[in-house]
């Protein structure tokens, strides 16, 4: 164990046995301190939308094809010309030092080992450059929580580009924080500094609650901000938090290079729809004009399959990967992604699909 400001962080580095992704939560809860675990695991209000995110995958069924001459399914794919070994990617998630002493550095290393795509948060425990370096050249995206202070935004965007980020993810659904009762019950405050806040003079996040962190964030985000970010970064901009066809079209019309369908893992608007329930309608509106990333609720290989068959190009998740980080560091992260990819390959084989393109063209039945 490593102690930082009285907060105990696991520092194990080992591959872990994964029965399924759901089982990791209980194991991680044993070693992540209560406040940190509540922050990672919790959703907003009574967690209704958080639970619906995973339940929604039961609203459709995969139609398998036999006699299809398929063996050894291939999971490699690409986005923005970037080749990856799997369509499974790491969602941007804050403060991973709550789960492990090396935080995002180990996450980036484990994701790179799995041949997947990493995205890092503005509110990371480790700096943009250090997190990027840990991936040893593997592709990474940088997620921007837009600040009221455009000097702060510009500094982050320029550092991300200089460090080698391949795209910017603009989070649009977190202009205020959702009411997260687990943080209230635990009186949670961040015990570990956030490297980007420290470097660019917005405090360091240490000793603050999530509401105080969000107080510096922009409460107004509009279409014009997409162009401004593109002009500063010179990189593709993906708008995260889209949950309706209308917003997808608005973002594309404003210059967005990608759409990220997500409800923030049920951490923001409780009572909103499960992300999967809106994915196909968003995808129809987008009509292949830009790539679509999807997250919120992915826990099984069949979920990955269903999301891709509903219009996603990449499928992202965070909590189970962070639990793997807590249990085994970089190797734990690798173990989780490999297990989910193996489940996905099994689903591909049994559904009679050889490639990601085959999966995208698969038929789903609505219950």
N, C-alpha and C positions, 0 to 999 in steps of 0.2 A: 504493500500500500504506500501511496505517496500522500503527504498532507500539504494542502495549500490553504492558507488562511483559516485553518481549523476544519477544512473540508477534506474528507478522505476519498482519494481516487484510486481505483484499481490500476495496477500497472502490469498485469499479466500479458504475456505475448505467446499465444498458443492457438493452434487450430482447435475448433470445438466440434463436438458431435451435435448435429441438428436433426431432431426428429421432425419438427415442422416449425414454421416461423412463429406460430401462436405460442408455442411452449417456451420461447426465449424470454418472454416478458416476466414470467414468474421467477426464472433463474436470475435475470438481471436485477430484479427487485431485491434480491437477497444481498447484493453487493453495492448497489448505488445508494448513497444516503437518501433518506426519505424525501427531503425537499427537492433534490435533484431529480429523483425518480418521478415525483409528482409532476414536475415541470415537463419532463420528457413524455410521460405517458398520458397526461391529462388532455382532455378536450375542453370545450366551453360549456358552461352551464351544466346540464345533466348528462352531457356526452351523447345525446340522441343522434346527432349527425355523425359523430365519430363512429358509433356502432353501425349506423345505416351504410356507411361507406363500404364496409366489408359485406354486409348482408345483401347489398344491391347486386352483387355478382350472381346471386341465386335467382335473379329475375330473368336470366337468359340461360339457354342450354346450348352446348356445343353439338353440332351434327357431325358425327364421325363418318369417315369414308374408309371402307375396307377394300381389299384387292387393289391397293394403290401403289404397290411396289416401292414403298418407302422404308428406308432404313437410315440410321445415322443422321437425324435431322440437323440442319445447320442453323445456328442462331446468329450468325454474323449479320450486321446491318450497318447503315451509315446515316448521318445527319450533317447537313452543311458540308458535305464532302469529307467528313470525319468517319473513318472506319472503326467500328467497335466489334468485339466478339459476342456481345449480347445486347438485346434491346433493354435490359434492366440497368437503370442508372440510379445514382444516389441523389435524392432530393436535397436541396439546400436546407440545412437544419442548424440552428444556432447552438452555441455553447456546448460543444461536444466534450469539452473538458469536464463536464459534470459526470460523464460516464467513464472516462479513462484519462490517465495522466497526460498522454500524448494527444488526446483529442483528435482534431481534424487531420493532423499529420499522419496518424495511424489509419484513419479512415481513407485518406487519399492513397496511401500505400497499398491498403487492402483492395480498394476498388481498382487500382491500376493492375495489381496482380491478377485480378479476375478478368481483365480486358474490358472493363466497363467504363462508363463516363461518370466523372465526379463533378458535383457542383458544390460550391462553398458559399457560406452565408456572410453577409455584412457583419453579423454578430458572432462570427467564429471566435473560438478561444485562441486560435493561432492566426498569424498574419497571412495575407494573400500570398506573398512571395514564399513563405515557409511551407504553406499548404501546397502550393504549386510545385515547389521543389521536391516535396515528398512523393509526388506522383511520377517523378523521374521521366518527365517528357510525355506522360499519358495525358489525353485531352481532359480539360476541365472548363466548366462554365463558372462565371461569378454572378452571384445574386445580389441585387441592390435593393436594400430597404431605403428608399429615397428619403433624404433628410430635407428639412426646411432650409438648410444651409447648403447652397449650391457649391461653395468652395469645398465642403466635405464630399459632396457627390463627385465633383470633378477629380479630386485627389484619389478617391477610391477607384473610379473608372480608369484613370490613367495608369494607376499602379497595376490594376488587373490586366490591362492590355500589355503593359511592359513585362509583366510576369509570364505572359503567354496564354491568357484566357482566350477561348475560342468564341465565346458569345456572352452576352449579358442577359440575365434573367431579371426582369423588373417585376417585383412583387406588387400587385395592385389591390390586393384584398386585405391589407393590414394597415389601413390608415389610423386605426386604433386597435388595441388588443381586445380579443374576445374576453368575456368574463369567465376566467378559469378558476373554478372553485377550489381545485386542489392547491393552487398557489396561495389562495386566501387562507385555507385551513392550515397550511404549513407555514404561513407568514414567510413565503419564500423570497429571498433576495439572492442575487447572483454572487457567489463567493469568489469567483475567479474572474479576473479582468478579461475584457474582450479586446483583442489586439488591435483591431481597426479603430475602435473608439479611443483607445489610449494614444495611438499614433497620430490621429487627426483631431485631437483636442475636443472631443465631445465627452470628456470624462473617461472613465475606463469601464463603466458598467458594474464594477464591484460594489457590493453593498446596496444595490438598487433592485427594486422590483421590476417586473416586465412593463408595468404601466409607466414607470419613470423612464425606462429605455425608449418606449414608444413616444413619449412626450416630445422628443426631438425629431421624430419622424414626420414626414409631410402628411398632413391630413387631407390635402387636396392633390389628387393625381389625375391628370387629364390627357387627352390624345396628344397635345403639343409636347408633353414631356418625352414621348417616344422619340421624336425627331431630335430633341435636344440631347438625349442620351446617345443616340446614334452619332450625332455630330461630334460629341466629345470623345467617345470610345472608338469610333471607327470599326465597330463590330456588329454582328447581327444582334438584334434585340428581341427577346422572347417575352411576351406578356403573360405573367403567371397570376392565376386566380380567376380565370375566365370560366363562367358557368352558364353562359347563354349564347345562342347563335348571334344575337344582336351585338353583344360585346365583342365577340370574335371578329365580326365584320367591321365594327368600329375600330378595333385595334389594327387590323390589316389595312384599312383605309388610311390610318395614321402612319403607316410605314412599318408596322411590326413584321419581323421576319419569321416569327414562330408564335404559336399559341400554346399555352400551358394550362390544360384543364385541371383544376384543383380547387378544393375548398379548405386548403391549409390543414389537411388531416383532421378536420372537425374541430379545429382550435379557434375558429373565428365566429362565423354566423351560425349559431345553433338553430336548428329548425329549417335550414336550407336543404336543398336536395343532396343526396349522395352524388359524388362526382361521376361515378359510372353511369348513373341514370340520365345524365345530360350529355355524355360523351358523344353518342351517335348523332344527336341533333347538331351539336357543334361541328362535328366532322363533316356532315352533309353541307353545312353552310360554308365551311372553309373550302371544301371541294378540292383538296390537294394543292391549293395555292401556296401554302406554307406548311412546314412540318408541325405536328401536334405531339406534345409531351403530355402524359397523363399521370397523376398521382392521387392518392387518398384511398386507403383501404386494401391495397395489394398485400396478400398474405400467402397466396398459393400460385403454383405454376399455371393452373387453369385460369386464375385471375389475369395473369400476364397475357395468356392466349386470348381471353375474351376482350380485354382492352385493345389489343392490336386488331382483332377482328371487328372492333367497333369504331376504328378510325385512328387510333393512336399510332405514332411512329416509334416512340420510346415510352417506356413505362418506368416510373420512379417510385421509390419508397424511402423512408427514413428510419422510423422507430425500430423495426427489427434489425436493421443494420447497426444502429446505435447500441442495441442490446448485444449484438455480436461483438462490437467494439468493447463494451464493458467487460464481457466475459473473456475475451482473448486478444484484444488489441487489433493490430493489422491482420493477423492471421484469423482472428475471429470474424472480422469483416469479410475476409475472403471466403471463409466457410459458409457464411450466410448467403452470399451472392451465388456461390457455386451450388449450394443446395437448391435455391430457388430456380436457378437455371437448369439444374437436373430435373426438377419437377416439371418445368416448362418443356424440356425436351421429351419427357415421357408423354406429356399431353400432346405434343406435336406428333409423335410417333403413333399414338393411339387414334388421333384424329385423322391420320393419313396426310400429313403436311410435311413437306421436305424443307421448305425455306420460309423466311419471314414473310415474303411476298405471298406464299401460299396461305399462311395464317391470316394475313390481311384480307384475303379473298374468301375466307371461310364463312359458312352460313351459321348464324345463331338463331335459335328459336326463342321467342318470348313466351314466358309462362302465362 
